[in-house]
Amino acid sequence: MVPVVNNECDVLVVGAGVLGLGHALAALEQGQRVIVLEREHRIVGASVRNFGHVGATVQSGELRDLALGARQRWLSVADAAGIEARREGAGLAVARRTDELEVLTELAGSRDSVRLLTPAQVVDRLGGAGADDIVGGADLGDDLRVDPRTTVPRLAAWVDAQDGAEIRWNTAYLGAEPVGDGVRVRTSRGEIRARRVFVCVGHDLDRVAPTVAADAGVQRCGLSMMLTEDPGFRVAPAVLTATSLLRYGAFADTAAAAVLRERLSAERPDLIAADTNIMFTQRPDGGLLIGDSHLLDDSLDPFLDEAVFDLLHREVETVLGRRLAIRQRWQGIYAARPDGPYLVAELAPGVTACSVTTGVGMTVGLELAARTVAAVPA
C-alpha cells in the first residue's frame, strides 16, 4: 500500500540546520503541525562544521540575551534528544601575555560568570598541556559544549520523531506565493500548503531571495578549520586565545582590548591579516577541532590557502606546547553582513527569512528562532 503523503501543515521550515530546527521546535511548542524541508540527504552545512561551542559568556548586548535564552533551550532539549551538553567548565580563555590577562580581569570585574584562573589551573584544564608562558586565564561559566558533528543530526532525528512533525530530506525549496489565508510552497517533490513559512538557509539566502540578500549586504564567510588526531590528553572546555579576545563582544568592549589589538597588530600582522580566531575544542573521539580564519566574498573559491592552515596549526601547537597531527581539513561557511548579527525579513505575506549573519549560530540560533516564530502571527 502506498503511504499517504501529507502536503499540508501549519508551519513549513526551509533548512534543517540549527536555526531551522529551532523554528521547528518553537512551532511544535505552539502545537503547530510542522514540515521541515532540507535539500541535502543529511546535515552537511554550517551546523556540523563548527566548534560545538555555545559561547554565551562572551556575548554582549542583544546577543548576550539571545545566547542566554538559547543556552536554556539547549539544556531543555538535550536530554530528550540524546544530546550531551556540557555546562561545567565548558569555556576557557587562555592568556599568555599581560595585556591578554588585563582583558580577562576587566571582564571578570563586571561579569560574575567569568572567574580568573592561575597558570596552574589553566594547565589543568588543558589536560596537562600548555605553553610555558601562560600567565593566567578565565573560566567562562555561562558557556556550553556540544559535539558539533552529532548534536544537530540528533536534534533533527528527535524533531522528525515528534507527533505533528516531519523532515523531508533531499527536497529543495523552489519558492512560495500567498494563496487565500496561507502559502503555496513549490518544492522539488511537489507542492505543500502551509499557513506560515520560515526560510532558514543561512548564507544561501541569495539563492532564494537575491534582492533581500543584496540589500542587506549578506555575503559568505569562509573559515579554515582542521581536526587533529587524538593528542593523548583531554581538554574539556572550548578554548579561546588572544585573537578571540578581539572578536567576541564582551571581550572586545573592554578598554584593555584596545591595547591588545595595538600590540597584536604590530607583533602579529599575520594573525590580523587572516582575520583569525585561534580556538579549539575536543571531540569525543579525542581529536581537536582547531581554527579558524575568516574570508568574506559573494562566492567562495574552492582553492584553500595552505599557508593559512599552517598558521592556525602552528598557533594552536604554540598554545598547547605540543605537536599535533592533522587528520582532516575543511572550509566552514556561514552568512555574514556588516550591519547586524542576524537578519529577519518578510519575503512575501506569510513567508519570513531568518539568518544568523555572524558566526554564532550555535550560540543564539534556538532563541532567535523562538522569538521569530513568536513575532509572526499564527
TIDRENSE-231372 format. One record per residue (C-alpha): residue in one letter; x, y, z; residue number from 1. Coordinates in Angstrom, 2 decimals. Layout:
# TIDRENSE-231372
<"A", <X, Y, Z>, NUM>
...
***
This chain:
# TIDRENSE-231372
<"M", <0.00, 0.00, 0.00>, 1>
<"V", <1.38, 3.42, -0.93>, 2>
<"P", <1.67, 5.65, 2.18>, 3>
<"V", <-0.38, 8.83, 2.22>, 4>
<"V", <1.80, 11.93, 1.92>, 5>
<"N", <0.58, 14.89, 3.95>, 6>
<"N", <1.15, 18.06, 1.93>, 7>
<"E", <-0.47, 20.44, 4.39>, 8>
<"C", <0.95, 21.91, 7.58>, 9>
<"D", <0.73, 24.94, 9.84>, 10>
<"V", <4.41, 25.81, 9.63>, 11>
<"L", <6.88, 24.93, 6.90>, 12>
<"V", <10.57, 25.46, 7.63>, 13>
<"V", <13.22, 25.54, 4.91>, 14>
<"G", <16.56, 24.26, 6.20>, 15>
<"A", <17.38, 21.62, 8.81>, 16>
<"G", <20.34, 23.40, 10.37>, 17>
<"V", <20.29, 24.60, 13.96>, 18>
<"L", <18.29, 27.74, 13.10>, 19>
<"G", <15.72, 25.88, 11.00>, 20>
<"L", <15.29, 23.21, 13.67>, 21>
<"G", <14.93, 25.99, 16.24>, 22>
<"H", <11.96, 27.32, 14.27>, 23>
<"A", <10.50, 23.81, 14.12>, 24>
<"L", <10.91, 23.39, 17.89>, 25>
<"A", <9.22, 26.72, 18.58>, 26>
<"A", <6.31, 25.87, 16.29>, 27>
<"L", <5.89, 22.48, 17.95>, 28>
<"E", <5.74, 24.22, 21.32>, 29>
<"Q", <2.76, 26.18, 19.96>, 30>
<"G", <1.04, 22.94, 18.98>, 31>
<"Q", <1.57, 23.57, 15.26>, 32>
<"R", <1.98, 20.90, 12.58>, 33>
<"V", <5.46, 21.25, 11.08>, 34>
<"I", <7.23, 20.15, 7.91>, 35>
<"V", <10.96, 20.85, 7.51>, 36>
<"L", <12.50, 20.81, 4.03>, 37>
<"E", <16.19, 20.03, 3.63>, 38>
<"R", <17.77, 19.91, 0.17>, 39>
<"E", <20.64, 17.63, 1.31>, 40>
<"H", <20.36, 13.95, 2.19>, 41>
<"R", <21.77, 14.73, 5.66>, 42>
<"I", <23.08, 17.75, 7.55>, 43>
<"V", <26.37, 18.87, 6.00>, 44>
<"G", <26.34, 22.67, 6.38>, 45>
<"A", <27.47, 25.17, 9.00>, 46>
<"S", <25.73, 23.29, 11.81>, 47>
<"V", <28.24, 20.40, 11.62>, 48>
<"R", <31.33, 22.36, 10.52>, 49>
<"N", <31.73, 24.42, 13.70>, 50>
<"F", <33.36, 24.06, 17.14>, 51>
<"G", <30.26, 22.96, 19.04>, 52>
<"H", <30.68, 25.97, 21.32>, 53>
<"V", <27.68, 27.78, 22.78>, 54>
<"G", <29.61, 30.89, 23.81>, 55>
<"A", <27.08, 32.71, 25.95>, 56>
<"T", <29.66, 34.22, 28.30>, 57>
<"V", <31.49, 36.21, 25.65>, 58>
<"Q", <28.50, 37.90, 24.01>, 59>
<"S", <27.32, 41.43, 24.77>, 60>
<"G", <24.14, 43.46, 24.28>, 61>
<"E", <21.29, 41.75, 22.44>, 62>
<"L", <23.47, 38.78, 21.52>, 63>
<"R", <24.03, 38.15, 25.23>, 64>
<"D", <20.28, 37.97, 25.83>, 65>
<"L", <19.79, 35.69, 22.85>, 66>
<"A", <22.69, 33.47, 23.92>, 67>
<"L", <21.41, 33.03, 27.46>, 68>
<"G", <17.97, 32.16, 26.11>, 69>
<"A", <19.45, 29.67, 23.65>, 70>
<"R", <21.55, 28.15, 26.42>, 71>
<"Q", <18.39, 27.31, 28.37>, 72>
<"R", <16.77, 25.88, 25.26>, 73>
<"W", <19.78, 23.63, 24.61>, 74>
<"L", <19.61, 22.35, 28.17>, 75>
<"S", <15.85, 21.76, 27.91>, 76>
<"V", <16.05, 19.71, 24.73>, 77>
<"A", <19.39, 17.97, 25.34>, 78>
<"D", <18.22, 15.03, 27.45>, 79>
<"A", <15.14, 14.36, 25.33>, 80>
<"A", <17.13, 14.38, 22.09>, 81>
<"G", <20.08, 12.37, 23.42>, 82>
<"I", <22.48, 15.32, 23.23>, 83>
<"E", <25.35, 15.65, 25.69>, 84>
<"A", <25.58, 19.33, 26.65>, 85>
<"R", <28.50, 20.03, 28.92>, 86>
<"R", <27.90, 23.01, 31.20>, 87>
<"E", <30.61, 22.83, 33.89>, 88>
<"G", <33.99, 24.02, 32.70>, 89>
<"A", <32.71, 24.42, 29.14>, 90>
<"G", <34.62, 27.59, 28.27>, 91>
<"L", <38.21, 28.68, 28.91>, 92>
<"A", <40.16, 31.76, 27.84>, 93>
<"V", <43.95, 31.41, 27.94>, 94>
<"A", <46.24, 34.42, 28.49>, 95>
<"R", <49.92, 34.28, 27.52>, 96>
<"R", <50.70, 37.98, 27.86>, 97>
<"T", <49.78, 40.54, 30.50>, 98>
<"D", <47.60, 42.58, 28.10>, 99>
<"E", <45.51, 39.47, 27.43>, 100>
<"L", <45.13, 38.89, 31.17>, 101>
<"E", <44.08, 42.53, 31.56>, 102>
<"V", <41.15, 41.94, 29.19>, 103>
<"L", <40.03, 38.93, 31.23>, 104>
<"T", <40.49, 40.79, 34.51>, 105>
<"E", <38.42, 43.74, 33.31>, 106>
<"L", <35.59, 41.48, 32.14>, 107>
<"A", <35.68, 39.44, 35.36>, 108>
<"G", <35.15, 42.67, 37.27>, 109>
<"S", <31.79, 43.23, 35.56>, 110>
<"R", <30.53, 39.70, 34.90>, 111>
<"D", <30.06, 37.15, 37.68>, 112>
<"S", <30.23, 34.18, 35.31>, 113>
<"V", <33.87, 34.99, 34.44>, 114>
<"R", <36.30, 33.59, 37.04>, 115>
<"L", <40.02, 34.24, 36.80>, 116>
<"L", <42.37, 31.25, 36.87>, 117>
<"T", <46.03, 30.81, 37.78>, 118>
<"P", <48.51, 29.43, 35.23>, 119>
<"A", <48.42, 26.06, 37.04>, 120>
<"Q", <44.63, 25.95, 36.85>, 121>
<"V", <44.73, 26.74, 33.13>, 122>
<"V", <47.20, 23.92, 32.50>, 123>
<"D", <44.99, 21.56, 34.48>, 124>
<"R", <42.01, 22.46, 32.27>, 125>
<"L", <44.19, 21.85, 29.22>, 126>
<"G", <44.73, 18.27, 30.35>, 127>
<"G", <48.27, 18.94, 31.47>, 128>
<"A", <49.30, 20.58, 28.20>, 129>
<"G", <50.02, 24.26, 27.81>, 130>
<"A", <52.77, 26.69, 26.86>, 131>
<"D", <55.39, 27.68, 29.42>, 132>
<"D", <54.44, 31.35, 29.03>, 133>
<"I", <50.80, 31.07, 30.20>, 134>
<"V", <50.19, 33.85, 32.72>, 135>
<"G", <46.59, 33.01, 33.60>, 136>
<"G", <43.15, 32.58, 32.16>, 137>
<"A", <39.45, 32.66, 32.88>, 138>
<"D", <36.65, 30.17, 33.29>, 139>
<"L", <33.67, 31.18, 31.13>, 140>
<"G", <30.81, 29.99, 33.28>, 141>
<"D", <27.82, 30.56, 31.01>, 142>
<"D", <29.21, 28.53, 28.10>, 143>
<"L", <28.04, 25.10, 26.91>, 144>
<"R", <29.87, 22.46, 24.89>, 145>
<"V", <28.29, 20.00, 22.45>, 146>
<"D", <29.77, 17.76, 19.78>, 147>
<"P", <29.15, 19.60, 16.50>, 148>
<"R", <29.11, 16.52, 14.29>, 149>
<"T", <26.38, 14.67, 16.17>, 150>
<"T", <24.35, 17.32, 18.01>, 151>
<"V", <22.27, 18.84, 15.20>, 152>
<"P", <21.72, 15.48, 13.42>, 153>
<"R", <20.40, 14.08, 16.71>, 154>
<"L", <18.20, 17.13, 17.19>, 155>
<"A", <16.85, 16.65, 13.66>, 156>
<"A", <16.08, 12.98, 14.35>, 157>
<"W", <14.26, 13.94, 17.54>, 158>
<"V", <12.18, 16.61, 15.77>, 159>
<"D", <11.32, 14.15, 13.00>, 160>
<"A", <10.10, 11.65, 15.60>, 161>
<"Q", <7.63, 14.06, 17.22>, 162>
<"D", <3.92, 13.84, 16.55>, 163>
<"G", <2.97, 16.55, 14.11>, 164>
<"A", <6.49, 16.98, 12.71>, 165>
<"E", <8.28, 15.67, 9.64>, 166>
<"I", <11.64, 16.34, 7.99>, 167>
<"R", <11.77, 15.82, 4.24>, 168>
<"W", <15.34, 15.24, 3.13>, 169>
<"N", <16.63, 15.76, -0.39>, 170>
<"T", <13.77, 18.17, -1.04>, 171>
<"A", <14.56, 21.59, -2.44>, 172>
<"Y", <12.55, 24.75, -1.83>, 173>
<"L", <11.62, 26.37, -5.16>, 174>
<"G", <9.57, 29.35, -3.99>, 175>
<"A", <6.26, 30.31, -2.41>, 176>
<"E", <3.30, 32.57, -3.01>, 177>
<"P", <0.31, 33.58, -0.87>, 178>
<"V", <-2.90, 31.67, -1.54>, 179>
<"G", <-6.03, 32.53, 0.41>, 180>
<"D", <-5.19, 32.53, 4.11>, 181>
<"G", <-1.97, 30.56, 3.61>, 182>
<"V", <1.03, 29.95, 1.40>, 183>
<"R", <1.58, 27.59, -1.51>, 184>
<"V", <5.15, 26.26, -1.43>, 185>
<"R", <6.76, 24.77, -4.52>, 186>
<"T", <9.35, 22.06, -3.87>, 187>
<"S", <11.32, 19.58, -5.95>, 188>
<"R", <8.84, 16.94, -4.78>, 189>
<"G", <5.58, 18.78, -5.34>, 190>
<"E", <3.51, 21.48, -3.66>, 191>
<"I", <2.83, 21.94, 0.04>, 192>
<"R", <0.22, 24.23, 1.60>, 193>
<"A", <1.25, 25.98, 4.82>, 194>
<"R", <-0.08, 28.78, 6.97>, 195>
<"R", <3.41, 30.18, 7.62>, 196>
<"V", <6.83, 29.63, 6.07>, 197>
<"F", <10.25, 30.29, 7.60>, 198>
<"V", <13.23, 30.25, 5.24>, 199>
<"C", <16.39, 29.42, 7.20>, 200>
<"V", <19.05, 28.81, 4.56>, 201>
<"G", <21.91, 30.83, 6.03>, 202>
<"H", <24.47, 32.04, 3.51>, 203>
<"D", <22.34, 30.70, 0.66>, 204>
<"L", <19.71, 33.40, 1.18>, 205>
<"D", <20.83, 34.90, -2.15>, 206>
<"R", <19.71, 31.67, -3.86>, 207>
<"V", <16.09, 32.17, -2.82>, 208>
<"A", <15.82, 35.93, -2.20>, 209>
<"P", <18.66, 37.64, -4.08>, 210>
<"T", <17.32, 41.18, -3.75>, 211>
<"V", <16.79, 40.86, 0.00>, 212>
<"A", <20.27, 39.38, 0.43>, 213>
<"A", <21.90, 42.07, -1.71>, 214>
<"D", <20.09, 44.92, 0.03>, 215>
<"A", <21.20, 43.56, 3.41>, 216>
<"G", <24.79, 43.05, 2.25>, 217>
<"V", <24.79, 39.32, 3.00>, 218>
<"Q", <27.97, 37.54, 1.94>, 219>
<"R", <29.62, 34.21, 2.59>, 220>
<"C", <32.27, 33.92, 5.26>, 221>
<"G", <34.72, 31.08, 4.65>, 222>
<"L", <36.60, 29.52, 7.56>, 223>
<"S", <39.72, 27.34, 7.51>, 224>
<"M", <39.34, 24.50, 10.02>, 225>
<"M", <41.05, 21.24, 10.92>, 226>
<"L", <40.68, 18.12, 13.03>, 227>
<"T", <43.75, 16.59, 14.65>, 228>
<"E", <44.49, 13.06, 15.69>, 229>
<"D", <43.95, 12.31, 19.38>, 230>
<"P", <46.83, 14.16, 21.10>, 231>
<"G", <46.72, 11.89, 24.15>, 232>
<"F", <45.37, 14.42, 26.63>, 233>
<"R", <41.85, 15.64, 27.40>, 234>
<"V", <40.62, 19.21, 27.09>, 235>
<"A", <37.11, 19.62, 28.48>, 236>
<"P", <36.38, 23.28, 27.63>, 237>
<"A", <36.21, 25.21, 24.40>, 238>
<"V", <39.49, 27.13, 24.47>, 239>
<"L", <39.78, 30.77, 23.36>, 240>
<"T", <43.05, 32.65, 22.92>, 241>
<"A", <44.35, 36.18, 22.26>, 242>
<"T", <42.65, 36.74, 18.90>, 243>
<"S", <39.34, 35.57, 20.40>, 244>
<"L", <39.56, 38.50, 22.82>, 245>
<"L", <39.31, 40.84, 19.85>, 246>
<"R", <36.39, 39.05, 18.17>, 247>
<"Y", <33.72, 38.49, 20.82>, 248>
<"G", <31.80, 41.49, 22.11>, 249>
<"A", <32.22, 41.02, 25.87>, 250>
<"F", <36.00, 40.96, 25.46>, 251>
<"A", <36.26, 43.50, 22.65>, 252>
<"D", <34.20, 46.08, 24.55>, 253>
<"T", <36.78, 46.33, 27.35>, 254>
<"A", <39.26, 49.19, 27.42>, 255>
<"A", <42.08, 46.66, 27.69>, 256>
<"A", <41.15, 45.13, 24.33>, 257>
<"A", <42.33, 48.29, 22.51>, 258>
<"V", <45.80, 47.83, 23.98>, 259>
<"L", <45.82, 44.17, 22.98>, 260>
<"R", <44.74, 44.99, 19.43>, 261>
<"E", <47.52, 47.54, 19.06>, 262>
<"R", <50.13, 45.05, 20.25>, 263>
<"L", <48.90, 42.17, 18.06>, 264>
<"S", <48.66, 44.45, 15.02>, 265>
<"A", <52.32, 45.37, 15.49>, 266>
<"E", <53.70, 41.98, 16.52>, 267>
<"R", <51.41, 39.53, 14.68>, 268>
<"P", <50.10, 41.14, 11.49>, 269>
<"D", <49.78, 37.64, 10.02>, 270>
<"L", <47.07, 36.77, 12.56>, 271>
<"I", <45.26, 40.05, 11.91>, 272>
<"A", <45.52, 39.77, 8.10>, 273>
<"A", <43.94, 36.29, 8.13>, 274>
<"D", <41.22, 37.58, 10.49>, 275>
<"T", <41.89, 34.71, 12.86>, 276>
<"N", <40.08, 33.49, 15.92>, 277>
<"I", <42.52, 30.92, 17.28>, 278>
<"M", <40.50, 28.45, 19.33>, 279>
<"F", <39.92, 24.74, 19.69>, 280>
<"T", <37.58, 22.13, 21.15>, 281>
<"Q", <37.91, 18.38, 21.57>, 282>
<"R", <35.56, 15.83, 20.07>, 283>
<"P", <34.51, 12.65, 21.91>, 284>
<"D", <36.98, 10.63, 19.80>, 285>
<"G", <39.84, 12.77, 21.14>, 286>
<"G", <40.53, 14.80, 18.01>, 287>
<"L", <40.91, 18.55, 18.43>, 288>
<"L", <38.83, 20.84, 16.22>, 289>
<"I", <41.13, 23.79, 15.55>, 290>
<"G", <40.75, 27.06, 13.65>, 291>
<"D", <39.86, 29.47, 12.33>, 292>
<"S", <40.30, 32.25, 9.78>, 293>
<"H", <37.67, 34.39, 8.05>, 294>
<"L", <37.35, 35.39, 4.40>, 295>
<"L", <34.36, 37.31, 3.02>, 296>
<"D", <33.11, 37.05, -0.56>, 297>
<"D", <29.87, 36.65, -2.51>, 298>
<"S", <31.12, 33.29, -3.82>, 299>
<"L", <33.99, 31.44, -2.19>, 300>
<"D", <36.78, 29.95, -4.27>, 301>
<"P", <37.24, 26.20, -3.80>, 302>
<"F", <41.02, 26.69, -3.59>, 303>
<"L", <42.13, 26.87, 0.05>, 304>
<"D", <45.36, 28.55, 1.16>, 305>
<"E", <47.73, 26.09, 2.81>, 306>
<"A", <49.63, 28.98, 4.42>, 307>
<"V", <46.52, 29.86, 6.45>, 308>
<"F", <46.08, 26.27, 7.61>, 309>
<"D", <49.75, 26.20, 8.58>, 310>
<"L", <49.38, 29.44, 10.54>, 311>
<"L", <46.40, 28.11, 12.52>, 312>
<"H", <48.08, 24.76, 13.12>, 313>
<"R", <51.28, 26.34, 14.44>, 314>
<"E", <49.43, 28.76, 16.71>, 315>
<"V", <47.42, 26.04, 18.42>, 316>
<"E", <50.58, 23.97, 18.86>, 317>
<"T", <52.20, 27.01, 20.46>, 318>
<"V", <49.32, 27.50, 22.91>, 319>
<"L", <49.40, 23.83, 23.92>, 320>
<"G", <53.15, 23.34, 23.77>, 321>
<"R", <52.55, 20.06, 21.93>, 322>
<"R", <52.84, 18.77, 18.37>, 323>
<"L", <49.54, 17.96, 16.65>, 324>
<"A", <48.98, 15.66, 13.68>, 325>
<"I", <46.23, 16.80, 11.30>, 326>
<"R", <43.58, 14.28, 10.23>, 327>
<"Q", <41.08, 16.45, 8.29>, 328>
<"R", <40.79, 19.92, 6.77>, 329>
<"W", <37.64, 21.68, 5.60>, 330>
<"Q", <36.04, 25.00, 4.85>, 331>
<"G", <33.29, 26.19, 7.11>, 332>
<"I", <30.82, 28.67, 5.62>, 333>
<"Y", <28.32, 30.97, 7.27>, 334>
<"A", <26.38, 34.11, 6.38>, 335>
<"A", <27.86, 37.49, 7.25>, 336>
<"R", <26.85, 41.10, 6.79>, 337>
<"P", <28.15, 44.45, 8.05>, 338>
<"D", <25.01, 45.83, 9.68>, 339>
<"G", <23.91, 43.26, 12.21>, 340>
<"P", <24.40, 39.77, 13.66>, 341>
<"Y", <21.15, 38.43, 12.23>, 342>
<"L", <18.58, 39.18, 9.56>, 343>
<"V", <14.81, 38.69, 9.74>, 344>
<"A", <12.94, 39.77, 6.60>, 345>
<"E", <9.48, 39.25, 5.12>, 346>
<"L", <9.85, 37.77, 1.64>, 347>
<"A", <6.10, 37.67, 0.96>, 348>
<"P", <2.95, 37.58, 3.07>, 349>
<"G", <3.35, 34.57, 5.34>, 350>
<"V", <6.98, 33.95, 4.28>, 351>
<"T", <9.77, 35.07, 6.61>, 352>
<"A", <13.50, 34.63, 6.10>, 353>
<"C", <15.78, 34.31, 9.13>, 354>
<"S", <19.58, 34.03, 9.03>, 355>
<"V", <22.30, 34.44, 11.64>, 356>
<"T", <24.80, 36.72, 9.93>, 357>
<"T", <27.81, 36.22, 12.15>, 358>
<"G", <29.47, 33.08, 13.47>, 359>
<"V", <27.22, 32.47, 16.48>, 360>
<"G", <24.51, 30.24, 15.05>, 361>
<"M", <25.02, 27.51, 17.66>, 362>
<"T", <25.15, 30.17, 20.37>, 363>
<"V", <21.99, 32.16, 19.61>, 364>
<"G", <20.06, 30.19, 16.98>, 365>
<"L", <17.50, 28.41, 19.15>, 366>
<"E", <16.43, 31.60, 20.93>, 367>
<"L", <16.42, 33.76, 17.78>, 368>
<"A", <14.19, 31.15, 16.14>, 369>
<"A", <11.78, 31.11, 19.08>, 370>
<"R", <11.47, 34.89, 19.03>, 371>
<"T", <10.97, 34.96, 15.28>, 372>
<"V", <8.18, 32.39, 15.45>, 373>
<"A", <6.54, 34.24, 18.33>, 374>
<"A", <6.67, 37.56, 16.43>, 375>
<"V", <4.90, 36.27, 13.31>, 376>
<"P", <1.11, 35.98, 13.69>, 377>
<"A", <-0.13, 32.39, 13.78>, 378>
***
